[in-house]
Amino acid sequence: MFNAFLRRPSSAAILSLIGVLAFYMIFGGVDLFKLAKAASWVNFAANLGIVAIPVGLLMIAGEMDISIGAMIPAGSITTAILSGYYGLPIWVGMAGALALGVMVGTVNGLLTVRTTVPSLIVTLGTLVGMQGIVLAAAVLLTGNASVSLAAPDWAKFVFGQLIGGSHQVIILWWLGLTLVFAFVLHMTRYGNWIFALGGDKVSARNAGIPTARLTITLFILSATAASFVGMCQAIQFNSAQVSGGMGYIFNAICCVVVGGVILTGGFGSVIGIFMGTITFAIVSQGIYFTQIDRNWSNLIIGAMLLIAVAMNESFRKLPLSQVRRKAKKEA
C-alpha cells in the first residue's frame, strides 16, 4: 500500500509538507493550531496556486511559461486604467485584463508551435516585452506608474472581499479552479493528451492528438490565470502598480516541482501541485510563526526543492522497476 502511495505524483509534495511541519515543530517550536488558523500563508498560497496549476499543466506537457511575471501586473494595471482612470464599468476592465491574457497566451503558443525556439526563450521575450508595454502604457495614458481603482460592491464581494476580515475570497477561487483542473487532467481525454504531449510530442501527434492546438490552449490558460490574479489584486487593494509579479516565476515553478512534476514532462498531478503550493507557502510564510531566524527561509526552500526533485525522480522510477522485476519473474 505504501509503495502504491509512493508511485503517485503527489507523494513527494505530501511527504515534503509532513517534513516541513515536523521541522518547524521540532526546531522552530511552532504551534500547528495557530499556524492552521493564520491567514497569511493561505492568502499567499491562493494567489500563487491559481498561477501554479496552469504553469504545472504546461510543464507536464513539456513546456515552460515565465511570462506570468509580467502578466500579473499587466492584468492589474489594465483593470485599473480602464475602470479606474477612464471610469468605465468594472466589467470592462476585467474583460480587458482577461483578454490581454488570452492574447499574450496565444502569442506564446503560436511562437512555440510554429518555430523551433524553446518555450522558455519565447516566454522570456514576452516577459520582457510585456514589462515594457505595461510601464510605457501606464505612464503614457495616466502619467503615473500607479493607478487607483474604486470597484463596485459586487466586484469587491466576488473578487476582493476579506472573509472573516482576514482570508481573501480568492481562496475560494483557488479551491474551485483546483477541482476543475483536477477533473480535466485526471478524468478527461484532454488530460491524457497533456500527459502524452509531455511524454513524446511526435508520438502524440502521430496518434491524432491536436498537439499544436493543445499547446496554445495551455499557454492561454497560463497567461490568463496570471492576469486574473492581477485583476483580483487591483480590485481588492483599490490600486495597481506596474512593478511586482517577478517573484511569481520562481515561486510557481518551485510549487510545481515540489508538487511532483518533473521538468522533462509527462509526469505530475493537480493535487500534487496543490499540495506543493501549500508546502511552499508554509515554508515561506510559516517561518514567521517559528523561533527560526527569517534569514534561513531561502535555505529551507532550496533544501526542500532539492529533496523534492530527488524524491520525484525516485518515485517516478518505481513503476518501471516493478515492471522489470515482474518481467524477470515471468521469464
C-alpha positions as CSV (number, residue, x, y, z in Angstrom):
1,M,0.0,0.0,0.0
2,F,2.8,2.4,0.8
3,N,4.5,1.5,-2.5
4,A,1.3,2.4,-4.3
5,F,1.3,5.8,-2.4
6,L,4.9,6.5,-3.5
7,R,4.0,5.9,-7.1
8,R,1.6,8.8,-7.1
9,P,3.0,12.1,-8.4
10,S,1.6,13.9,-5.3
11,S,3.5,11.7,-2.8
12,A,6.6,13.9,-2.8
13,A,4.6,17.0,-2.0
14,I,2.7,15.3,0.8
15,L,6.0,13.9,2.3
16,S,7.6,17.4,1.9
17,L,4.7,19.0,3.8
18,I,4.9,16.5,6.6
19,G,8.7,17.0,6.7
20,V,8.4,20.8,6.8
21,L,5.7,20.7,9.6
22,A,7.8,18.3,11.6
23,F,10.9,20.5,11.1
24,Y,9.0,23.6,12.3
25,M,7.6,21.8,15.3
26,I,10.9,20.3,16.4
27,F,13.3,23.1,15.6
28,G,11.0,26.1,15.5
29,G,8.6,25.5,18.3
30,V,5.6,26.3,16.1
31,D,2.1,25.9,17.3
32,L,0.3,24.0,14.5
33,F,-3.1,25.1,15.6
34,K,-2.1,28.7,15.5
35,L,-0.4,28.2,12.1
36,A,-3.5,26.5,10.7
37,K,-5.7,29.5,11.6
38,A,-3.3,32.0,10.1
39,A,-4.5,33.9,7.0
40,S,-1.1,35.0,5.8
41,W,0.1,31.7,4.3
42,V,-3.3,30.7,2.9
43,N,-3.8,34.1,1.1
44,F,-0.2,33.7,-0.2
45,A,-0.9,30.2,-1.4
46,A,-4.2,31.1,-3.1
47,N,-2.7,33.9,-5.2
48,L,0.2,31.7,-6.1
49,G,-1.8,28.5,-6.6
50,I,-4.1,29.9,-9.3
51,V,-1.0,30.7,-11.3
52,A,1.0,27.5,-10.4
53,I,-1.6,25.0,-11.6
54,P,-1.7,26.2,-15.3
55,V,2.1,26.5,-15.2
56,G,2.2,22.9,-13.9
57,L,0.0,21.7,-16.7
58,L,2.3,23.3,-19.2
59,M,5.3,21.6,-17.6
60,I,3.5,18.3,-17.7
61,A,3.1,18.9,-21.4
62,G,6.8,19.6,-21.7
63,E,6.7,23.4,-22.0
64,M,7.5,26.4,-19.8
65,D,5.9,29.8,-19.2
66,I,7.8,32.5,-17.4
67,S,5.8,35.4,-18.8
68,I,3.5,35.1,-15.8
69,G,5.8,37.5,-14.0
70,A,4.7,40.3,-16.3
71,M,1.1,39.2,-16.8
72,I,0.1,39.7,-13.1
73,P,0.9,43.4,-13.1
74,A,-0.4,43.6,-16.7
75,G,-3.8,42.3,-15.6
76,S,-3.8,44.6,-12.6
77,I,-2.9,47.8,-14.4
78,T,-5.3,47.0,-17.3
79,T,-8.2,46.8,-14.9
80,A,-7.2,49.9,-13.1
81,I,-6.6,52.0,-16.2
82,L,-9.9,51.0,-17.9
83,S,-12.2,51.1,-14.9
84,G,-10.2,53.4,-12.6
85,Y,-8.6,56.1,-14.7
86,Y,-11.1,56.2,-17.5
87,G,-14.1,55.3,-15.3
88,L,-15.5,52.5,-17.5
89,P,-17.7,49.8,-15.9
90,I,-15.7,47.4,-13.9
91,W,-16.6,44.5,-16.1
92,V,-14.9,46.3,-19.0
93,G,-11.7,46.5,-17.0
94,M,-12.0,42.8,-16.0
95,A,-12.7,41.8,-19.6
96,G,-9.7,43.8,-20.8
97,A,-7.4,42.1,-18.3
98,L,-8.6,38.6,-19.3
99,A,-8.5,39.4,-23.0
100,L,-4.9,40.6,-22.6
101,G,-4.1,37.3,-21.0
102,V,-5.7,35.4,-23.9
103,M,-3.8,37.5,-26.4
104,V,-0.4,37.0,-24.8
105,G,-1.0,33.3,-24.3
106,T,-1.9,32.9,-27.9
107,V,1.3,34.7,-29.0
108,N,3.3,32.4,-26.7
109,G,1.6,29.3,-28.0
110,L,1.9,30.3,-31.7
111,L,5.6,31.1,-31.4
112,T,6.3,27.9,-29.6
113,V,4.5,25.6,-32.1
114,R,5.4,27.4,-35.3
115,T,9.1,27.9,-34.6
116,T,12.0,25.9,-33.2
117,V,12.6,28.4,-30.4
118,P,12.1,26.7,-26.9
119,S,9.1,28.0,-24.9
120,L,11.5,29.2,-22.2
121,I,13.1,31.7,-24.6
122,V,9.7,32.6,-26.2
123,T,8.1,33.5,-22.8
124,L,11.3,35.2,-21.7
125,G,10.8,37.5,-24.7
126,T,7.1,38.2,-23.9
127,L,8.1,38.7,-20.2
128,V,10.5,41.5,-21.0
129,G,8.2,42.9,-23.8
130,M,5.1,43.0,-21.6
131,Q,7.1,44.7,-18.8
132,G,8.0,47.5,-21.2
133,I,4.5,47.7,-22.6
134,V,2.9,47.9,-19.1
135,L,5.2,50.6,-17.9
136,A,5.0,52.6,-21.1
137,A,1.2,52.4,-21.3
138,A,0.7,53.4,-17.7
139,V,3.0,56.4,-17.9
140,L,1.7,57.4,-21.4
141,L,-2.0,57.1,-20.6
142,T,-2.1,58.2,-16.9
143,G,1.3,59.9,-16.3
144,N,1.9,57.6,-13.3
145,A,3.2,54.1,-12.6
146,S,0.4,53.6,-10.0
147,V,-3.3,53.8,-10.8
148,S,-6.1,53.9,-8.3
149,L,-9.4,51.9,-8.7
150,A,-12.7,52.0,-6.8
151,A,-14.5,48.8,-7.6
152,P,-18.3,48.5,-7.0
153,D,-19.6,46.4,-4.1
154,W,-20.5,43.3,-6.3
155,A,-17.0,43.2,-7.7
156,K,-15.5,43.5,-4.3
157,F,-17.7,40.8,-3.0
158,V,-16.8,38.3,-5.7
159,F,-13.1,39.1,-6.3
160,G,-11.8,41.2,-3.5
161,Q,-13.5,40.8,-0.2
162,L,-12.0,39.5,3.1
163,I,-13.8,36.6,4.6
164,G,-13.8,36.9,8.3
165,G,-11.8,40.1,8.0
166,S,-8.6,38.2,7.1
167,H,-9.0,35.5,4.4
168,Q,-9.1,36.7,0.8
169,V,-12.0,35.5,-1.3
170,I,-9.6,34.4,-3.9
171,I,-9.0,31.3,-1.7
172,L,-12.4,30.0,-2.9
173,W,-11.4,30.7,-6.5
174,W,-8.2,28.7,-5.9
175,L,-10.1,25.7,-4.5
176,G,-12.7,25.8,-7.2
177,L,-10.2,26.0,-10.0
178,T,-8.1,23.2,-8.5
179,L,-11.1,20.9,-8.6
180,V,-11.9,21.9,-12.2
181,F,-8.3,21.4,-13.4
182,A,-8.0,18.1,-11.4
183,F,-11.1,16.8,-13.2
184,V,-9.8,17.9,-16.6
185,L,-6.3,16.4,-16.1
186,H,-7.3,13.1,-14.5
187,M,-10.8,12.4,-15.7
188,T,-11.0,13.5,-19.3
189,R,-9.3,12.7,-22.6
190,Y,-7.7,16.2,-22.6
191,G,-5.7,15.2,-19.5
192,N,-4.5,12.1,-21.3
193,W,-3.5,14.3,-24.3
194,I,-1.5,16.6,-21.9
195,F,0.5,13.6,-20.5
196,A,1.0,12.2,-24.0
197,L,2.3,15.6,-25.2
198,G,4.8,15.7,-22.4
199,G,5.9,12.1,-22.9
200,D,6.6,12.2,-26.6
201,K,5.3,15.0,-28.8
202,V,5.9,13.3,-32.1
203,S,4.1,10.1,-31.0
204,A,1.3,12.2,-29.6
205,R,0.9,14.0,-33.0
206,N,1.1,10.7,-34.9
207,A,-1.7,9.3,-32.6
208,G,-4.0,12.1,-33.8
209,I,-3.7,14.4,-30.8
210,P,-4.0,18.1,-31.8
211,T,-0.7,18.9,-30.2
212,A,-0.5,22.5,-31.6
213,R,-4.0,23.5,-30.5
214,L,-3.5,21.9,-27.1
215,T,-0.2,23.7,-26.6
216,I,-1.7,27.1,-27.5
217,T,-4.6,26.4,-25.2
218,L,-2.3,25.6,-22.3
219,F,-0.4,28.8,-22.8
220,I,-3.6,30.8,-22.9
221,L,-4.7,29.2,-19.6
222,S,-1.3,30.1,-18.0
223,A,-1.3,33.8,-19.1
224,T,-5.0,34.3,-18.4
225,A,-4.7,32.8,-14.9
226,A,-1.9,35.3,-14.1
227,S,-3.9,38.3,-15.4
228,F,-6.8,37.1,-13.4
229,V,-4.8,37.2,-10.2
230,G,-3.6,40.7,-11.1
231,M,-7.2,41.7,-11.7
232,C,-8.3,40.4,-8.3
233,Q,-5.4,42.2,-6.6
234,A,-6.4,45.5,-8.2
235,I,-10.0,45.1,-7.1
236,Q,-9.0,44.2,-3.6
237,F,-6.3,46.8,-2.9
238,N,-8.0,49.6,-4.9
239,S,-4.9,50.3,-6.9
240,A,-2.4,48.8,-9.4
241,Q,1.3,49.0,-9.8
242,V,3.4,48.4,-12.9
243,S,6.0,46.6,-10.8
244,G,5.7,43.3,-9.0
245,G,5.0,39.8,-10.2
246,M,8.5,38.7,-10.9
247,G,8.7,36.6,-7.7
248,Y,5.8,34.5,-9.0
249,I,8.0,33.0,-11.7
250,F,10.4,31.2,-9.2
251,N,7.6,30.6,-6.7
252,A,5.2,29.0,-9.2
253,I,7.9,26.7,-10.6
254,C,9.0,25.8,-7.1
255,C,5.4,24.8,-6.2
256,V,5.1,22.7,-9.4
257,V,8.4,20.9,-8.8
258,V,7.7,20.3,-5.1
259,G,4.3,19.1,-6.3
260,G,5.8,16.2,-8.2
261,V,6.1,17.5,-11.7
262,I,9.3,16.7,-13.5
263,L,10.9,19.2,-15.8
264,T,11.1,16.8,-18.8
265,G,7.3,16.5,-18.8
266,G,4.8,13.6,-18.8
267,F,4.5,13.2,-15.1
268,G,2.6,15.1,-12.4
269,S,-0.8,15.8,-10.9
270,V,-3.0,18.8,-10.0
271,I,-3.3,17.5,-6.4
272,G,0.4,17.4,-6.2
273,I,0.7,21.0,-7.4
274,F,-1.9,22.0,-4.9
275,M,0.0,20.3,-2.0
276,G,3.2,21.7,-3.3
277,T,1.8,25.2,-3.2
278,I,0.7,24.7,0.4
279,T,4.1,23.4,1.3
280,F,5.9,26.3,-0.3
281,A,3.5,28.8,1.3
282,I,4.1,27.3,4.8
283,V,7.8,27.3,4.3
284,S,8.0,30.9,3.1
285,Q,5.2,32.4,5.4
286,G,5.1,29.9,8.3
287,I,8.6,30.7,9.3
288,Y,7.2,33.9,10.9
289,F,5.4,31.7,13.4
290,T,8.6,29.9,14.5
291,Q,11.6,30.8,16.5
292,I,13.9,30.3,13.5
293,D,15.7,33.3,12.0
294,R,13.8,34.6,9.0
295,N,17.1,34.8,7.0
296,W,17.1,30.9,6.9
297,S,13.9,30.7,4.9
298,N,15.6,30.7,1.5
299,L,18.0,27.9,2.6
300,I,15.0,25.9,3.8
301,I,13.2,26.4,0.4
302,G,16.4,25.5,-1.5
303,A,16.9,22.3,0.5
304,M,13.2,21.4,0.2
305,L,13.4,21.9,-3.6
306,L,16.4,19.7,-4.0
307,I,14.9,16.9,-1.8
308,A,11.6,17.1,-3.7
309,V,13.4,16.8,-7.1
310,A,15.3,13.7,-5.8
311,M,12.1,12.2,-4.5
312,N,10.2,12.9,-7.7
313,E,12.8,11.1,-9.8
314,S,13.0,8.2,-7.5
315,F,9.2,7.8,-7.2
316,R,8.8,8.1,-11.0
317,K,11.2,5.2,-11.5
318,L,9.3,2.9,-9.0
319,P,6.7,1.6,-11.5
320,L,9.4,0.9,-14.1
321,S,11.5,-1.1,-11.7
322,Q,8.5,-3.1,-10.6
323,V,7.6,-3.9,-14.2
324,R,11.1,-5.1,-14.9
325,R,11.1,-7.3,-11.8
326,K,7.7,-8.8,-12.8
327,A,9.0,-9.4,-16.4
328,K,12.1,-11.2,-15.0
329,K,9.9,-13.4,-12.8
330,E,7.6,-14.4,-15.7
331,A,10.6,-15.1,-17.9
